[in-house]
């Protein structure tokens, strides 16, 4: 799985080799620390010990991968996205792209795109920008960043793909851009907006067709006030989808990207990367996280008669463990992998447990 994905990424064969080691070591270490990952890689024999006489040589190799190897993290992420989308297209799944920002302390914002599959969200693309990127003119505006990022994904996506956003993304230019490119949007609305000149909070629940909102003609799905845990919040969204396709379930899919962020920050410790100073370096780390999450998802789909898998599966169904912990347990306790590069530049894998 991991091998077939990495093999097709646009980078040198040596970068591919160490990338496979980094992804497996991150899952084992559960923290993006180069030294801890190198220790795990050597302890678990993810690398050929004859190539690394001492741990510091592997530490330096991993450090060079992030800081000095010449490869474009955006192109690599798009190649990864193409792999994911190809698998979905074979299953004839309607593509639904979830979009949102997550934050690394007060330093970075990460614009992420993901696809909901089952109970999870699988990442497609993650672009880091400094938190003050729009005030220091790194980007002209947030909507320019959004349109740039979506433009990267458009060649990979079928017409009619649905993009879902939270209420901070109600940009008329974004809505028009998606509509002009044959895409659909679902964007949550703030309770302060007007629909055809009327306060949205004064309207009854239901669907309002072909109305004006934020200077755009579209449909509005109004749910109203709902209890959300201990809080009460207002829910409505604007969309260019046909009336018959509008539902509350459609918007609730967006919560899966929030769960993906929690997995990245809590279990794989993405938050530790706030120290990174260069966007290119952080973008390369994000490729590793995208690969790790995709690898965990694919591992979770392997069916074997192994007793350990059956026990973990039983705990998952009983909701004693989360999906991500289930997949990490499989990766750490059941399946073991060692990577090598052949003379022709192809990755060779030795697997145990399958």
C-alpha positions in Angstrom: 0.0 0.0 0.0 2.4 2.6 1.2 5.0 1.5 -1.3 2.7 1.8 -4.3 1.8 5.3 -3.2 5.3 6.6 -2.6 6.6 4.9 -5.7 4.6 7.3 -7.9 5.5 10.5 -6.1 7.6 13.1 -8.0 10.9 12.8 -6.1 14.3 11.1 -6.3 14.5 7.4 -5.4 16.6 8.2 -2.2 13.9 10.7 -1.1 11.3 8.0 -1.6 13.2 5.5 0.5 13.6 7.8 3.4 10.0 9.1 3.1 8.7 5.6 3.6 10.9 5.2 6.7 9.7 8.6 8.1 6.0 7.8 7.6 6.3 4.5 9.5 8.5 6.0 12.2 6.0 8.9 12.7 3.2 6.4 13.3 5.4 4.5 15.7 6.7 7.5 17.6 3.4 9.4 17.4 5.5 12.6 17.6 7.3 14.6 14.8 10.7 14.5 16.5 13.5 13.6 14.2 15.5 11.9 16.9 12.6 9.9 18.3 11.6 8.8 14.8 15.2 7.7 14.0 15.3 5.7 17.2 12.0 4.0 16.3 13.1 3.3 12.8 16.3 1.6 14.0 14.7 -0.3 16.9 11.9 -1.6 14.6 14.4 -2.2 11.8 12.5 -0.1 9.3 16.0 0.6 7.8 18.8 -1.7 6.8 21.2 -1.4 9.8 24.2 -1.9 7.5 23.4 1.4 5.9 23.3 3.3 9.2 26.2 2.4 11.6 24.9 4.7 14.2 21.6 6.6 14.9 23.0 10.1 14.2 23.6 9.2 10.6 19.8 8.4 10.2 19.0 11.6 12.1 21.0 13.6 9.6 19.4 11.7 6.6 15.9 12.6 7.9 16.9 16.2 8.5 18.2 16.5 5.0 15.0 15.2 3.6 13.0 18.1 5.1 15.6 20.8 4.7 17.8 20.1 1.7 16.4 17.5 -0.7 15.0 19.2 -3.9 11.4 18.3 -4.3 8.1 20.3 -4.4 5.8 19.4 -1.6 2.7 20.8 -3.5 3.4 18.5 -6.5 4.0 15.6 -4.2 0.7 16.2 -2.4 -1.2 16.5 -5.7 0.3 13.2 -6.8 -1.0 11.7 -3.5 -4.4 13.3 -4.1 -4.5 11.7 -7.5 -3.9 8.3 -6.0 -6.7 8.8 -3.5 -9.2 10.1 -6.1 -8.4 7.3 -8.5 -9.3 4.7 -5.9 -12.6 6.5 -5.2 -13.4 6.9 -8.8 -13.0 3.1 -9.2 -15.7 2.7 -6.5 -17.9 5.3 -8.2 -18.1 7.4 -5.0 -19.5 10.9 -5.4 -16.7 13.3 -4.5 -17.3 15.7 -1.6 -14.4 18.0 -0.6 -14.2 19.4 2.9 -12.3 22.6 3.4 -11.1 24.4 6.5 -8.1 26.0 8.3 -6.4 24.7 11.4 -3.8 26.6 13.5 -0.4 25.8 14.9 -0.3 28.2 17.9 0.2 31.8 16.9 2.5 31.1 14.0 0.9 29.1 11.2 -2.5 28.5 9.5 -2.9 25.4 7.4 -5.5 25.4 4.7 -6.7 21.8 4.3 -8.8 19.8 1.8 -10.1 16.4 2.6 -12.7 13.8 1.5 -15.1 12.1 3.8 -15.0 8.3 3.5 -17.1 6.3 5.9 -16.6 7.8 9.4 -13.3 9.6 8.5 -11.8 12.3 6.4 -8.9 11.4 4.1 -6.6 14.5 3.4 -6.0 15.6 -0.2 -4.0 18.9 0.1 -2.6 21.0 3.0 -1.0 24.4 2.4 0.7 26.3 5.2 0.7 30.1 5.4 2.0 32.3 8.2 -0.7 33.6 10.5 0.0 37.2 9.3 0.2 36.2 5.6 -2.6 38.5 4.5 -1.3 41.6 6.4 2.3 41.3 5.2 1.1 40.8 1.6 2.4 37.2 1.3 -1.1 36.7 -0.1 -3.4 39.5 -1.3 -6.4 38.0 0.5 -7.7 34.8 2.0 -10.0 34.3 -1.0 -7.0 34.5 -3.3 -5.4 31.7 -1.4 -8.5 29.6 -1.5 -9.0 30.1 -5.3 -5.3 29.3 -5.9 -5.5 26.0 -3.8 -8.8 24.9 -5.4 -7.3 25.6 -8.9 -4.6 23.1 -8.1 -7.2 20.4 -7.3 -9.6 21.2 -10.2 -7.8 19.1 -12.8 -8.1 16.1 -10.5 -11.8 16.4 -9.7 -14.9 15.5 -11.7 -17.4 18.2 -12.6 -20.1 18.5 -10.0 -17.8 18.0 -7.0 -19.3 19.5 -3.8 -17.0 21.8 -1.7 -18.1 22.3 1.9 -17.0 25.3 4.0 -17.5 26.8 7.5 -19.1 30.2 8.0 -15.8 32.1 7.7 -15.7 31.3 3.9 -18.7 33.2 2.7 -16.9 35.0 -0.1 -18.9 36.0 -3.2 -15.7 35.6 -5.4 -15.3 32.1 -4.1 -18.9 31.1 -4.8 -18.7 32.6 -8.3 -15.4 30.8 -9.0 -16.7 27.4 -8.1 -19.9 27.9 -10.0 -18.0 29.0 -13.1 -15.9 25.9 -13.0 -18.8 23.5 -12.7 -18.5 22.8 -9.0 -21.0 23.0 -6.2 -20.5 24.8 -2.8 -22.1 24.4 0.6 -21.1 27.3 3.0 -22.4 27.8 6.5 -24.0 31.2 7.1 -23.6 33.5 10.1 -26.9 34.4 11.8 -26.2 38.1 11.0 -26.7 37.8 7.2 -29.8 38.9 5.2 -31.7 36.8 2.7 -33.3 38.9 0.0 -32.9 41.8 2.4 -34.5 40.1 5.4 -32.6 39.0 8.5 -32.1 35.2 8.3 -33.1 34.7 11.9 -36.6 36.1 11.1 -37.2 33.3 8.6 -38.8 29.9 9.2 -36.8 26.7 8.8 -36.8 25.3 5.3 -35.3 25.8 1.8 -35.3 29.2 0.0 -34.7 28.9 -3.7 -32.9 31.5 -5.9 -32.4 34.2 -3.3 -29.8 36.9 -3.0 -27.2 36.5 -0.3 -23.8 38.1 -0.2 -24.6 39.6 -3.7 -24.9 36.0 -5.1 -28.1 34.3 -6.3 -28.2 30.8 -4.7 -30.3 28.5 -2.5 -30.4 28.7 1.3 -31.0 25.7 3.6 -32.2 27.0 7.0 -32.1 24.7 10.0 -32.4 27.2 12.8 -31.1 27.0 16.4 -29.8 23.6 17.5 -28.4 22.3 20.7 -24.7 21.4 20.2 -23.3 19.7 23.3 -23.9 22.4 26.0 -24.2 25.3 23.5 -27.1 26.5 21.3 -26.0 27.6 17.9 -27.6 28.8 14.7 -27.3 26.7 11.5 -28.0 27.6 7.9 -26.0 27.3 4.7 -25.9 28.7 1.2 -25.5 26.4 -1.8 -25.8 26.3 -5.6 -27.0 22.6 -5.3 -30.5 21.8 -6.6 -33.2 21.9 -4.0 -33.7 18.2 -3.9 -30.1 17.6 -2.9 -30.1 19.9 0.1 -30.1 18.3 3.5 -28.7 18.8 7.0 -26.7 15.6 6.7 -24.8 17.2 3.7 -23.4 20.0 5.9 -22.7 17.7 8.9 -20.1 15.8 6.8 -17.9 18.9 7.4 -17.3 17.7 11.0 -15.1 14.9 9.7 -12.4 17.3 8.8 -12.4 18.6 12.4 -11.9 15.0 13.6 -9.0 14.7 11.1 -7.4 17.8 12.7 -7.8 16.3 16.1 -6.1 13.1 15.0 -3.2 15.0 13.5 -2.8 17.3 16.6 -3.5 14.9 19.4 -2.3 11.5 18.3 0.4 12.4 15.8 1.3 15.7 17.6 1.1 18.0 14.6 1.0 20.9 17.0 4.7 20.3 17.8 5.6 21.6 14.4 4.8 25.2 15.4 8.6 25.8 15.8 9.2 25.4 12.0 10.2 28.7 10.4 9.9 27.9 6.7 6.7 27.2 4.8 8.4 24.8 2.4 9.7 22.7 5.3 6.3 22.7 7.0 4.7 21.7 3.7 7.1 18.7 3.5 6.1 17.6 7.0 2.5 18.0 6.0 3.0 15.5 3.2 4.3 13.0 5.8 1.1 13.6 7.9 -1.1 13.1 4.8 0.7 9.9 3.9 0.5 8.6 7.5 -3.3 9.2 7.7 -3.9 7.6 4.3 -1.7 4.6 5.2 -3.6 4.1 8.5 -6.9 4.2 6.7 -5.7 1.6 4.1 -4.2 -0.6 6.9 -7.6 -0.6 8.6 -9.2 -2.1 5.6 -6.9 -5.2 5.5 -8.8 -8.3 6.4 -6.9 -11.2 8.0 -7.6 -14.1 10.4 -5.0 -12.8 12.9 -6.3 -13.1 16.4 -4.9 -9.6 17.3 -6.8 -8.0 14.5 -10.1 -9.7 15.6 -9.6 -8.4 19.2 -8.9 -4.9 18.0 -11.9 -5.0 15.6 -14.1 -6.1 18.4 -13.0 -3.2 20.6 -13.6 -0.8 17.7 -17.1 -2.0 17.1 -17.8 -1.7 20.9 -16.4 1.8 20.7 -13.8 1.1 23.3 -11.1 2.5 20.9 -11.3 5.1 18.2 -10.7 4.4 14.5 -7.3 6.1 14.5 -6.2 4.1 17.6 -7.4 0.9 16.0 -5.3 1.7 12.8 -2.2 2.7 14.8 -2.4 -0.5 16.8 -2.5 -2.5 13.6 0.5 -0.6 12.2 2.5 -1.0 15.4 1.5 -4.4 16.7 0.5 -6.5 13.7 2.1 -5.4 10.4 5.8 -4.7 10.2 7.6 -3.2 7.2 11.2 -2.8 6.0 12.0 -0.6 2.9 14.9 -0.8 0.5 15.6 0.7 -2.9 16.7 -1.5 -5.8 19.4 -0.6 -8.3 16.7 0.5 -10.8 15.3 2.9 -8.3 12.2 0.9 -7.3 11.2 0.5 -3.7 11.2 -3.0 -2.3 9.2 -3.9 0.8 9.4 -6.8 3.2 6.2 -7.3 5.2 5.5 -9.3 8.2 2.0 -10.0 9.6 0.1 -10.1 6.2 
